[in-house]
Amino acid sequence: MKPIIIIPAYNEAENIVTTVKTLQAECPLTDYIIVNDGSKDNTATVCKEAGLNILDSPINLGLPGAFQLGMQYASKNGYDAALQFDGDGQHLPEYISALCTAMEDSGADIIIGSRFLEEKKPLSSRMLGSSLIRFLIRLATGVKLTDPTSGMRLFSKRLIEKFAWSLNYDPEPDTLVYLIRCGAKVVEVPVKMKEREFGESYLSATRAAVYMLRICVSILFIQWFRKKGVLG
């Protein structure tokens, strides 16, 4: 398998170089691409000064748009799989090989790095929202996922093509519902994640609440009635 690591980055100047250097040390033979999503800080500058592989979007596209740019790069360069990987250092590269092995062994279309496959979720308002999404996914698809909001996901080659060149394919839990209904196989692998060391997550408490509401509405009223396609 020839995977590529796609690293969307927005205002990650304090984290991105360390994140990529750690990735290169742990997985020296694995390719990566940073997608600078119109950052307002000097993310692009520090990446270029460090000689890192970067696609530089002049405007902020948001995670869906930035991820699509990365998937287009993966498609054009013939990669067999693509891993969504955070630029803030929370995802640990030591688990990448396990995700790739799981895809090879299971033939799954999506491998999710789950924080809660072997550990219980902590009690918090955000985890309550995650539990609601998990319940709705099972209600809509019959598939039990322990960590549907994990951002560490490995996608197969046929999904690279869908995310790269089709509309309405976001790297979010509601799209998982649609893909499962289209016949995609999803497998989870246990991982651990770190807390970010520098900068702030774009998901403030208010934004997190809005995000959870949007995802739940999409699962119940959009993805459920969305016409099923063919994955190819």
Protein Blocks (a to p, Z undefined) as FASTA:
>chain_A
ZZddddddehillmmmmmmmmmmmmmmmbccddddehiablmlmmmmmnopacdddfbde
bjmlmmmmmmmmmmmnopabdcdddfklpacfklmmmmmmmmmmnopabdcddfklmbcc
dddfklmmmmmmmmmmmmmnopacfblmbcbdcddfklmmmmmmmghiacbfklmmmmmm
nopacddddddddddfbdcdfbdfklmmmmmmmmmmmmmmmmmmpccddeZZ
